[in-house]
């Protein structure tokens, strides 16, 4: 979250742009599942991927997010 709120270096600014595009892409879908999150994260070339709980918390900072246990989908 620190990179999103206060990027310090040029690399941090570049990472912020990539992360924000991932977040906006998922929000624009409206309905997505965990495999969609994985596909989005694959495009970022990350060494360590965040857990689903961390991604859920980050997305909750930007929108109202609900998880349907039966269909295993997230809805914005």
PyMOL Python script that loads the backbone (N, CA, C, O; Angstrom):
from pymol import cmd

cmd.read_pdbstr("""\
ATOM      1  N   UNK A   1       0.822  -1.198   0.000  1.00  0.00           N
ATOM      2  CA  UNK A   1       0.000   0.000   0.000  1.00  0.00           C
ATOM      3  C   UNK A   1       0.860   1.254   0.000  1.00  0.00           C
ATOM      4  O   UNK A   1       0.425   2.298  -0.487  1.00  0.00           O
ATOM      5  N   UNK A   2       2.072   1.172   0.537  1.00  0.00           N
ATOM      6  CA  UNK A   2       2.935   2.346   0.583  1.00  0.00           C
ATOM      7  C   UNK A   2       3.302   2.810  -0.820  1.00  0.00           C
ATOM      8  O   UNK A   2       3.422   4.010  -1.067  1.00  0.00           O
ATOM      9  N   UNK A   3       3.480   1.867  -1.738  1.00  0.00           N
ATOM     10  CA  UNK A   3       3.814   2.238  -3.115  1.00  0.00           C
ATOM     11  C   UNK A   3       2.663   3.007  -3.756  1.00  0.00           C
ATOM     12  O   UNK A   3       2.886   3.928  -4.542  1.00  0.00           O
ATOM     13  N   UNK A   4       1.449   2.632  -3.422  1.00  0.00           N
ATOM     14  CA  UNK A   4       0.293   3.294  -4.016  1.00  0.00           C
ATOM     15  C   UNK A   4       0.065   4.685  -3.434  1.00  0.00           C
ATOM     16  O   UNK A   4      -0.356   5.601  -4.142  1.00  0.00           O
ATOM     17  N   UNK A   5       0.343   4.836  -2.153  1.00  0.00           N
ATOM     18  CA  UNK A   5       0.084   6.117  -1.500  1.00  0.00           C
ATOM     19  C   UNK A   5       1.214   7.115  -1.686  1.00  0.00           C
ATOM     20  O   UNK A   5       0.961   8.300  -1.901  1.00  0.00           O
ATOM     21  N   UNK A   6       2.468   6.651  -1.606  1.00  0.00           N
ATOM     22  CA  UNK A   6       3.591   7.566  -1.656  1.00  0.00           C
ATOM     23  C   UNK A   6       4.788   6.903  -2.349  1.00  0.00           C
ATOM     24  O   UNK A   6       5.710   6.451  -1.670  1.00  0.00           O
ATOM     25  N   UNK A   7       4.791   6.838  -3.680  1.00  0.00           N
ATOM     26  CA  UNK A   7       5.937   6.254  -4.370  1.00  0.00           C
ATOM     27  C   UNK A   7       7.158   7.163  -4.243  1.00  0.00           C
ATOM     28  O   UNK A   7       7.063   8.372  -4.457  1.00  0.00           O
ATOM     29  N   UNK A   8       8.303   6.578  -3.894  1.00  0.00           N
ATOM     30  CA  UNK A   8       9.497   7.388  -3.633  1.00  0.00           C
ATOM     31  C   UNK A   8      10.461   7.421  -4.812  1.00  0.00           C
ATOM     32  O   UNK A   8      11.043   8.466  -5.104  1.00  0.00           O
ATOM     33  N   UNK A   9      10.635   6.305  -5.484  1.00  0.00           N
ATOM     34  CA  UNK A   9      11.596   6.252  -6.582  1.00  0.00           C
ATOM     35  C   UNK A   9      10.871   6.122  -7.910  1.00  0.00           C
ATOM     36  O   UNK A   9       9.653   5.953  -7.964  1.00  0.00           O
ATOM     37  N   UNK A  10      11.653   6.206  -8.980  1.00  0.00           N
ATOM     38  CA  UNK A  10      11.083   6.043 -10.311  1.00  0.00           C
ATOM     39  C   UNK A  10      10.501   4.643 -10.477  1.00  0.00           C
ATOM     40  O   UNK A  10       9.450   4.477 -11.096  1.00  0.00           O
ATOM     41  N   UNK A  11      11.178   3.637  -9.928  1.00  0.00           N
ATOM     42  CA  UNK A  11      10.677   2.264 -10.009  1.00  0.00           C
ATOM     43  C   UNK A  11       9.355   2.125  -9.259  1.00  0.00           C
ATOM     44  O   UNK A  11       8.451   1.425  -9.716  1.00  0.00           O
ATOM     45  N   UNK A  12       9.240   2.787  -8.112  1.00  0.00           N
ATOM     46  CA  UNK A  12       7.986   2.758  -7.361  1.00  0.00           C
ATOM     47  C   UNK A  12       6.852   3.381  -8.171  1.00  0.00           C
ATOM     48  O   UNK A  12       5.727   2.880  -8.162  1.00  0.00           O
ATOM     49  N   UNK A  13       7.152   4.471  -8.869  1.00  0.00           N
ATOM     50  CA  UNK A  13       6.125   5.125  -9.684  1.00  0.00           C
ATOM     51  C   UNK A  13       5.682   4.211 -10.825  1.00  0.00           C
ATOM     52  O   UNK A  13       4.497   4.144 -11.148  1.00  0.00           O
ATOM     53  N   UNK A  14       6.641   3.507 -11.433  1.00  0.00           N
ATOM     54  CA  UNK A  14       6.301   2.580 -12.508  1.00  0.00           C
ATOM     55  C   UNK A  14       5.464   1.421 -11.976  1.00  0.00           C
ATOM     56  O   UNK A  14       4.514   0.988 -12.628  1.00  0.00           O
ATOM     57  N   UNK A  15       5.813   0.920 -10.797  1.00  0.00           N
ATOM     58  CA  UNK A  15       5.047  -0.168 -10.178  1.00  0.00           C
ATOM     59  C   UNK A  15       3.646   0.293  -9.821  1.00  0.00           C
ATOM     60  O   UNK A  15       2.690  -0.474  -9.943  1.00  0.00           O
ATOM     61  N   UNK A  16       3.514   1.535  -9.382  1.00  0.00           N
ATOM     62  CA  UNK A  16       2.194   2.064  -9.030  1.00  0.00           C
ATOM     63  C   UNK A  16       1.286   2.077 -10.259  1.00  0.00           C
ATOM     64  O   UNK A  16       0.107   1.734 -10.170  1.00  0.00           O
ATOM     65  N   UNK A  17       1.838   2.472 -11.403  1.00  0.00           N
ATOM     66  CA  UNK A  17       1.049   2.504 -12.635  1.00  0.00           C
ATOM     67  C   UNK A  17       0.586   1.094 -12.999  1.00  0.00           C
ATOM     68  O   UNK A  17      -0.568   0.902 -13.382  1.00  0.00           O
ATOM     69  N   UNK A  18       1.478   0.106 -12.883  1.00  0.00           N
ATOM     70  CA  UNK A  18       1.109  -1.273 -13.205  1.00  0.00           C
ATOM     71  C   UNK A  18       0.053  -1.810 -12.247  1.00  0.00           C
ATOM     72  O   UNK A  18      -0.905  -2.453 -12.677  1.00  0.00           O
ATOM     73  N   UNK A  19       0.220  -1.551 -10.962  1.00  0.00           N
ATOM     74  CA  UNK A  19      -0.735  -2.049  -9.964  1.00  0.00           C
ATOM     75  C   UNK A  19      -2.095  -1.386 -10.139  1.00  0.00           C
ATOM     76  O   UNK A  19      -3.131  -2.043 -10.034  1.00  0.00           O
ATOM     77  N   UNK A  20      -2.090  -0.084 -10.407  1.00  0.00           N
ATOM     78  CA  UNK A  20      -3.364   0.616 -10.600  1.00  0.00           C
ATOM     79  C   UNK A  20      -4.074   0.116 -11.861  1.00  0.00           C
ATOM     80  O   UNK A  20      -5.303   0.037 -11.880  1.00  0.00           O
ATOM     81  N   UNK A  21      -3.330  -0.221 -12.903  1.00  0.00           N
ATOM     82  CA  UNK A  21      -3.978  -0.751 -14.111  1.00  0.00           C
ATOM     83  C   UNK A  21      -4.569  -2.131 -13.827  1.00  0.00           C
ATOM     84  O   UNK A  21      -5.634  -2.462 -14.348  1.00  0.00           O
ATOM     85  N   UNK A  22      -3.896  -2.933 -13.013  1.00  0.00           N
ATOM     86  CA  UNK A  22      -4.431  -4.245 -12.616  1.00  0.00           C
ATOM     87  C   UNK A  22      -5.717  -4.068 -11.818  1.00  0.00           C
ATOM     88  O   UNK A  22      -6.710  -4.748 -12.077  1.00  0.00           O
ATOM     89  N   UNK A  23      -5.703  -3.160 -10.852  1.00  0.00           N
ATOM     90  CA  UNK A  23      -6.878  -2.917 -10.010  1.00  0.00           C
ATOM     91  C   UNK A  23      -8.040  -2.398 -10.853  1.00  0.00           C
ATOM     92  O   UNK A  23      -9.167  -2.876 -10.723  1.00  0.00           O
ATOM     93  N   UNK A  24      -7.769  -1.423 -11.713  1.00  0.00           N
ATOM     94  CA  UNK A  24      -8.830  -0.868 -12.548  1.00  0.00           C
ATOM     95  C   UNK A  24      -9.376  -1.896 -13.530  1.00  0.00           C
ATOM     96  O   UNK A  24     -10.569  -1.893 -13.832  1.00  0.00           O
ATOM     97  N   UNK A  25      -8.511  -2.775 -14.030  1.00  0.00           N
ATOM     98  CA  UNK A  25      -8.965  -3.825 -14.934  1.00  0.00           C
ATOM     99  C   UNK A  25      -9.918  -4.788 -14.252  1.00  0.00           C
ATOM    100  O   UNK A  25     -10.930  -5.183 -14.830  1.00  0.00           O
ATOM    101  N   UNK A  26      -9.595  -5.168 -13.015  1.00  0.00           N
ATOM    102  CA  UNK A  26     -10.476  -6.071 -12.273  1.00  0.00           C
ATOM    103  C   UNK A  26     -11.792  -5.389 -11.905  1.00  0.00           C
ATOM    104  O   UNK A  26     -12.854  -6.009 -11.966  1.00  0.00           O
ATOM    105  N   UNK A  27     -11.722  -4.120 -11.525  1.00  0.00           N
ATOM    106  CA  UNK A  27     -12.934  -3.387 -11.162  1.00  0.00           C
ATOM    107  C   UNK A  27     -13.837  -3.224 -12.393  1.00  0.00           C
ATOM    108  O   UNK A  27     -15.059  -3.332 -12.291  1.00  0.00           O
ATOM    109  N   UNK A  28     -13.228  -2.963 -13.550  1.00  0.00           N
ATOM    110  CA  UNK A  28     -14.017  -2.784 -14.772  1.00  0.00           C
ATOM    111  C   UNK A  28     -14.738  -4.063 -15.189  1.00  0.00           C
ATOM    112  O   UNK A  28     -15.806  -3.998 -15.799  1.00  0.00           O
ATOM    113  N   UNK A  29     -14.168  -5.222 -14.868  1.00  0.00           N
ATOM    114  CA  UNK A  29     -14.842  -6.486 -15.185  1.00  0.00           C
ATOM    115  C   UNK A  29     -16.153  -6.609 -14.429  1.00  0.00           C
ATOM    116  O   UNK A  29     -17.130  -7.134 -14.962  1.00  0.00           O
ATOM    117  N   UNK A  30     -16.183  -6.127 -13.186  1.00  0.00           N
ATOM    118  CA  UNK A  30     -17.394  -6.189 -12.385  1.00  0.00           C
ATOM    119  C   UNK A  30     -17.552  -7.498 -11.649  1.00  0.00           C
ATOM    120  O   UNK A  30     -17.936  -7.508 -10.479  1.00  0.00           O
ATOM    121  N   UNK A  31     -17.261  -8.608 -12.314  1.00  0.00           N
ATOM    122  CA  UNK A  31     -17.382  -9.930 -11.707  1.00  0.00           C
ATOM    123  C   UNK A  31     -16.163 -10.734 -12.137  1.00  0.00           C
ATOM    124  O   UNK A  31     -15.903 -10.868 -13.333  1.00  0.00           O
ATOM    125  N   UNK A  32     -15.418 -11.268 -11.185  1.00  0.00           N
ATOM    126  CA  UNK A  32     -14.215 -12.021 -11.513  1.00  0.00           C
ATOM    127  C   UNK A  32     -13.962 -13.072 -10.450  1.00  0.00           C
ATOM    128  O   UNK A  32     -14.539 -13.022  -9.364  1.00  0.00           O
ATOM    129  N   UNK A  33     -13.090 -14.032 -10.772  1.00  0.00           N
ATOM    130  CA  UNK A  33     -12.758 -15.086  -9.818  1.00  0.00           C
ATOM    131  C   UNK A  33     -11.247 -15.096  -9.576  1.00  0.00           C
ATOM    132  O   UNK A  33     -10.531 -14.225 -10.070  1.00  0.00           O
ATOM    133  N   UNK A  34     -10.775 -16.067  -8.828  1.00  0.00           N
ATOM    134  CA  UNK A  34      -9.365 -16.093  -8.452  1.00  0.00           C
ATOM    135  C   UNK A  34      -8.453 -16.342  -9.653  1.00  0.00           C
ATOM    136  O   UNK A  34      -7.331 -15.838  -9.687  1.00  0.00           O
ATOM    137  N   UNK A  35      -8.912 -17.102 -10.623  1.00  0.00           N
ATOM    138  CA  UNK A  35      -8.074 -17.327 -11.802  1.00  0.00           C
ATOM    139  C   UNK A  35      -7.882 -16.036 -12.597  1.00  0.00           C
ATOM    140  O   UNK A  35      -6.835 -15.843 -13.213  1.00  0.00           O
ATOM    141  N   UNK A  36      -8.886 -15.148 -12.590  1.00  0.00           N
ATOM    142  CA  UNK A  36      -8.742 -13.845 -13.240  1.00  0.00           C
ATOM    143  C   UNK A  36      -7.690 -13.000 -12.520  1.00  0.00           C
ATOM    144  O   UNK A  36      -6.923 -12.278 -13.157  1.00  0.00           O
ATOM    145  N   UNK A  37      -7.660 -13.096 -11.194  1.00  0.00           N
ATOM    146  CA  UNK A  37      -6.636 -12.384 -10.424  1.00  0.00           C
ATOM    147  C   UNK A  37      -5.261 -12.930 -10.775  1.00  0.00           C
ATOM    148  O   UNK A  37      -4.317 -12.160 -10.958  1.00  0.00           O
ATOM    149  N   UNK A  38      -5.137 -14.250 -10.872  1.00  0.00           N
ATOM    150  CA  UNK A  38      -3.860 -14.870 -11.237  1.00  0.00           C
ATOM    151  C   UNK A  38      -3.390 -14.420 -12.616  1.00  0.00           C
ATOM    152  O   UNK A  38      -2.217 -14.096 -12.798  1.00  0.00           O
ATOM    153  N   UNK A  39      -4.297 -14.398 -13.583  1.00  0.00           N
ATOM    154  CA  UNK A  39      -3.947 -13.980 -14.937  1.00  0.00           C
ATOM    155  C   UNK A  39      -3.490 -12.527 -14.947  1.00  0.00           C
ATOM    156  O   UNK A  39      -2.553 -12.179 -15.666  1.00  0.00           O
ATOM    157  N   UNK A  40      -4.135 -11.681 -14.163  1.00  0.00           N
ATOM    158  CA  UNK A  40      -3.748 -10.279 -14.092  1.00  0.00           C
ATOM    159  C   UNK A  40      -2.374 -10.119 -13.443  1.00  0.00           C
ATOM    160  O   UNK A  40      -1.565  -9.301 -13.880  1.00  0.00           O
ATOM    161  N   UNK A  41      -2.118 -10.901 -12.403  1.00  0.00           N
ATOM    162  CA  UNK A  41      -0.826 -10.815 -11.719  1.00  0.00           C
ATOM    163  C   UNK A  41       0.308 -11.373 -12.569  1.00  0.00           C
ATOM    164  O   UNK A  41       1.447 -10.928 -12.431  1.00  0.00           O
ATOM    165  N   UNK A  42       0.026 -12.337 -13.444  1.00  0.00           N
ATOM    166  CA  UNK A  42       1.059 -12.902 -14.312  1.00  0.00           C
ATOM    167  C   UNK A  42       1.642 -11.836 -15.237  1.00  0.00           C
ATOM    168  O   UNK A  42       2.815 -11.908 -15.603  1.00  0.00           O
ATOM    169  N   UNK A  43       0.852 -10.873 -15.606  1.00  0.00           N
ATOM    170  CA  UNK A  43       1.317  -9.811 -16.492  1.00  0.00           C
ATOM    171  C   UNK A  43       2.229  -8.803 -15.830  1.00  0.00           C
ATOM    172  O   UNK A  43       2.843  -7.992 -16.522  1.00  0.00           O
ATOM    173  N   UNK A  44       2.340  -8.826 -14.501  1.00  0.00           N
ATOM    174  CA  UNK A  44       3.159  -7.842 -13.782  1.00  0.00           C
ATOM    175  C   UNK A  44       4.604  -8.263 -13.564  1.00  0.00           C
ATOM    176  O   UNK A  44       5.418  -7.445 -13.135  1.00  0.00           O
ATOM    177  N   UNK A  45       4.946  -9.517 -13.849  1.00  0.00           N
ATOM    178  CA  UNK A  45       6.306 -10.020 -13.651  1.00  0.00           C
ATOM    179  C   UNK A  45       6.777  -9.846 -12.210  1.00  0.00           C
ATOM    180  O   UNK A  45       7.851  -9.297 -11.963  1.00  0.00           O
ATOM    181  N   UNK A  46       5.980 -10.309 -11.277  1.00  0.00           N
ATOM    182  CA  UNK A  46       6.316 -10.220  -9.861  1.00  0.00           C
ATOM    183  C   UNK A  46       7.130 -11.430  -9.424  1.00  0.00           C
ATOM    184  O   UNK A  46       6.930 -12.540  -9.918  1.00  0.00           O
ATOM    185  N   UNK A  47       8.053 -11.203  -8.490  1.00  0.00           N
ATOM    186  CA  UNK A  47       8.817 -12.318  -7.932  1.00  0.00           C
ATOM    187  C   UNK A  47       7.948 -13.083  -6.956  1.00  0.00           C
ATOM    188  O   UNK A  47       7.854 -14.308  -7.038  1.00  0.00           O
ATOM    189  N   UNK A  48       7.314 -12.381  -6.036  1.00  0.00           N
ATOM    190  CA  UNK A  48       6.411 -12.987  -5.052  1.00  0.00           C
ATOM    191  C   UNK A  48       5.016 -12.420  -5.258  1.00  0.00           C
ATOM    192  O   UNK A  48       4.802 -11.212  -5.152  1.00  0.00           O
ATOM    193  N   UNK A  49       4.078 -13.294  -5.552  1.00  0.00           N
ATOM    194  CA  UNK A  49       2.702 -12.844  -5.739  1.00  0.00           C
ATOM    195  C   UNK A  49       2.034 -12.668  -4.385  1.00  0.00           C
ATOM    196  O   UNK A  49       2.269 -13.455  -3.469  1.00  0.00           O
ATOM    197  N   UNK A  50       1.196 -11.631  -4.252  1.00  0.00           N
ATOM    198  CA  UNK A  50       0.460 -11.470  -2.999  1.00  0.00           C
ATOM    199  C   UNK A  50      -0.625 -12.536  -2.867  1.00  0.00           C
ATOM    200  O   UNK A  50      -1.094 -13.082  -3.866  1.00  0.00           O
ATOM    201  N   UNK A  51      -1.011 -12.822  -1.648  1.00  0.00           N
ATOM    202  CA  UNK A  51      -2.066 -13.805  -1.420  1.00  0.00           C
ATOM    203  C   UNK A  51      -3.414 -13.210  -1.838  1.00  0.00           C
ATOM    204  O   UNK A  51      -3.538 -12.007  -2.067  1.00  0.00           O
ATOM    205  N   UNK A  52      -4.408 -14.077  -1.928  1.00  0.00           N
ATOM    206  CA  UNK A  52      -5.746 -13.609  -2.290  1.00  0.00           C
ATOM    207  C   UNK A  52      -6.307 -12.677  -1.226  1.00  0.00           C
ATOM    208  O   UNK A  52      -7.043 -11.743  -1.545  1.00  0.00           O
ATOM    209  N   UNK A  53      -5.966 -12.923   0.038  1.00  0.00           N
ATOM    210  CA  UNK A  53      -6.446 -12.066   1.114  1.00  0.00           C
ATOM    211  C   UNK A  53      -5.865 -10.658   0.974  1.00  0.00           C
ATOM    212  O   UNK A  53      -6.566  -9.670   1.191  1.00  0.00           O
ATOM    213  N   UNK A  54      -4.590 -10.569   0.613  1.00  0.00           N
ATOM    214  CA  UNK A  54      -3.958  -9.258   0.431  1.00  0.00           C
ATOM    215  C   UNK A  54      -4.582  -8.542  -0.759  1.00  0.00           C
ATOM    216  O   UNK A  54      -4.882  -7.350  -0.679  1.00  0.00           O
ATOM    217  N   UNK A  55      -4.779  -9.254  -1.857  1.00  0.00           N
ATOM    218  CA  UNK A  55      -5.413  -8.642  -3.029  1.00  0.00           C
ATOM    219  C   UNK A  55      -6.834  -8.194  -2.707  1.00  0.00           C
ATOM    220  O   UNK A  55      -7.280  -7.148  -3.180  1.00  0.00           O
ATOM    221  N   UNK A  56      -7.537  -8.972  -1.915  1.00  0.00           N
ATOM    222  CA  UNK A  56      -8.891  -8.601  -1.510  1.00  0.00           C
ATOM    223  C   UNK A  56      -8.875  -7.317  -0.686  1.00  0.00           C
ATOM    224  O   UNK A  56      -9.721  -6.445  -0.885  1.00  0.00           O
ATOM    225  N   UNK A  57      -7.927  -7.194   0.234  1.00  0.00           N
ATOM    226  CA  UNK A  57      -7.820  -5.982   1.052  1.00  0.00           C
ATOM    227  C   UNK A  57      -7.462  -4.765   0.203  1.00  0.00           C
ATOM    228  O   UNK A  57      -7.988  -3.676   0.430  1.00  0.00           O
ATOM    229  N   UNK A  58      -6.573  -4.943  -0.771  1.00  0.00           N
ATOM    230  CA  UNK A  58      -6.208  -3.828  -1.647  1.00  0.00           C
ATOM    231  C   UNK A  58      -7.412  -3.391  -2.469  1.00  0.00           C
ATOM    232  O   UNK A  58      -7.671  -2.195  -2.602  1.00  0.00           O
ATOM    233  N   UNK A  59      -8.150  -4.349  -3.022  1.00  0.00           N
ATOM    234  CA  UNK A  59      -9.327  -4.008  -3.824  1.00  0.00           C
ATOM    235  C   UNK A  59     -10.410  -3.343  -2.985  1.00  0.00           C
ATOM    236  O   UNK A  59     -11.138  -2.484  -3.480  1.00  0.00           O
ATOM    237  N   UNK A  60     -10.521  -3.733  -1.719  1.00  0.00           N
ATOM    238  CA  UNK A  60     -11.528  -3.127  -0.841  1.00  0.00           C
ATOM    239  C   UNK A  60     -11.214  -1.658  -0.564  1.00  0.00           C
ATOM    240  O   UNK A  60     -12.111  -0.896  -0.204  1.00  0.00           O
ATOM    241  N   UNK A  61      -9.960  -1.251  -0.727  1.00  0.00           N
ATOM    242  CA  UNK A  61      -9.598   0.156  -0.549  1.00  0.00           C
ATOM    243  C   UNK A  61     -10.147   1.022  -1.682  1.00  0.00           C
ATOM    244  O   UNK A  61     -10.339   2.225  -1.509  1.00  0.00           O
ATOM    245  N   UNK A  62     -10.400   0.405  -2.847  1.00  0.00           N
ATOM    246  CA  UNK A  62     -10.815   1.154  -4.027  1.00  0.00           C
ATOM    247  C   UNK A  62     -12.273   0.963  -4.401  1.00  0.00           C
ATOM    248  O   UNK A  62     -12.817   1.771  -5.154  1.00  0.00           O
ATOM    249  N   UNK A  63     -12.923  -0.075  -3.902  1.00  0.00           N
ATOM    250  CA  UNK A  63     -14.316  -0.332  -4.264  1.00  0.00           C
ATOM    251  C   UNK A  63     -14.968  -1.198  -3.195  1.00  0.00           C
ATOM    252  O   UNK A  63     -14.304  -1.695  -2.284  1.00  0.00           O
ATOM    253  N   UNK A  64     -16.271  -1.367  -3.323  1.00  0.00           N
ATOM    254  CA  UNK A  64     -17.005  -2.258  -2.433  1.00  0.00           C
ATOM    255  C   UNK A  64     -16.989  -3.645  -3.064  1.00  0.00           C
ATOM    256  O   UNK A  64     -17.526  -3.836  -4.155  1.00  0.00           O
ATOM    257  N   UNK A  65     -16.382  -4.604  -2.393  1.00  0.00           N
ATOM    258  CA  UNK A  65     -16.145  -5.920  -2.947  1.00  0.00           C
ATOM    259  C   UNK A  65     -16.862  -6.971  -2.110  1.00  0.00           C
ATOM    260  O   UNK A  65     -16.782  -6.957  -0.881  1.00  0.00           O
ATOM    261  N   UNK A  66     -17.565  -7.883  -2.783  1.00  0.00           N
ATOM    262  CA  UNK A  66     -18.215  -8.997  -2.095  1.00  0.00           C
ATOM    263  C   UNK A  66     -17.760 -10.303  -2.726  1.00  0.00           C
ATOM    264  O   UNK A  66     -17.458 -10.358  -3.918  1.00  0.00           O
ATOM    265  N   UNK A  67     -17.713 -11.361  -1.908  1.00  0.00           N
ATOM    266  CA  UNK A  67     -17.297 -12.677  -2.382  1.00  0.00           C
ATOM    267  C   UNK A  67     -18.452 -13.647  -2.214  1.00  0.00           C
ATOM    268  O   UNK A  67     -18.994 -13.787  -1.118  1.00  0.00           O
ATOM    269  N   UNK A  68     -18.834 -14.321  -3.297  1.00  0.00           N
ATOM    270  CA  UNK A  68     -19.898 -15.304  -3.276  1.00  0.00           C
ATOM    271  C   UNK A  68     -19.263 -16.678  -3.086  1.00  0.00           C
ATOM    272  O   UNK A  68     -18.522 -17.139  -3.954  1.00  0.00           O
ATOM    273  N   UNK A  69     -19.539 -17.330  -1.977  1.00  0.00           N
ATOM    274  CA  UNK A  69     -18.919 -18.610  -1.656  1.00  0.00           C
ATOM    275  C   UNK A  69     -19.408 -19.720  -2.579  1.00  0.00           C
ATOM    276  O   UNK A  69     -18.632 -20.605  -2.941  1.00  0.00           O
ATOM    277  N   UNK A  70     -20.678 -19.690  -2.965  1.00  0.00           N
ATOM    278  CA  UNK A  70     -21.220 -20.742  -3.825  1.00  0.00           C
ATOM    279  C   UNK A  70     -20.570 -20.746  -5.212  1.00  0.00           C
ATOM    280  O   UNK A  70     -20.113 -21.783  -5.694  1.00  0.00           O
ATOM    281  N   UNK A  71     -20.539 -19.577  -5.839  1.00  0.00           N
ATOM    282  CA  UNK A  71     -19.989 -19.495  -7.199  1.00  0.00           C
ATOM    283  C   UNK A  71     -18.500 -19.175  -7.200  1.00  0.00           C
ATOM    284  O   UNK A  71     -17.856 -19.214  -8.249  1.00  0.00           O
ATOM    285  N   UNK A  72     -17.948 -18.858  -6.027  1.00  0.00           N
ATOM    286  CA  UNK A  72     -16.529 -18.520  -5.864  1.00  0.00           C
ATOM    287  C   UNK A  72     -16.115 -17.368  -6.767  1.00  0.00           C
ATOM    288  O   UNK A  72     -15.079 -17.426  -7.430  1.00  0.00           O
ATOM    289  N   UNK A  73     -16.939 -16.311  -6.788  1.00  0.00           N
ATOM    290  CA  UNK A  73     -16.641 -15.131  -7.586  1.00  0.00           C
ATOM    291  C   UNK A  73     -16.688 -13.883  -6.717  1.00  0.00           C
ATOM    292  O   UNK A  73     -17.411 -13.818  -5.723  1.00  0.00           O
ATOM    293  N   UNK A  74     -15.906 -12.906  -7.118  1.00  0.00           N
ATOM    294  CA  UNK A  74     -15.922 -11.587  -6.495  1.00  0.00           C
ATOM    295  C   UNK A  74     -16.800 -10.686  -7.342  1.00  0.00           C
ATOM    296  O   UNK A  74     -16.792 -10.771  -8.570  1.00  0.00           O
ATOM    297  N   UNK A  75     -17.556  -9.824  -6.683  1.00  0.00           N
ATOM    298  CA  UNK A  75     -18.418  -8.871  -7.379  1.00  0.00           C
ATOM    299  C   UNK A  75     -18.132  -7.479  -6.847  1.00  0.00           C
ATOM    300  O   UNK A  75     -18.022  -7.260  -5.641  1.00  0.00           O
ATOM    301  N   UNK A  76     -18.014  -6.541  -7.784  1.00  0.00           N
ATOM    302  CA  UNK A  76     -17.762  -5.149  -7.408  1.00  0.00           C
ATOM    303  C   UNK A  76     -19.084  -4.445  -7.273  1.00  0.00           C
ATOM    304  O   UNK A  76     -19.120  -3.255  -6.961  1.00  0.00           O
TER     305      UNK A  76
END
""", "prot")
cmd.dss("prot")
cmd.show_as("cartoon", "prot")
cmd.util.cbc("prot")
cmd.orient("prot")
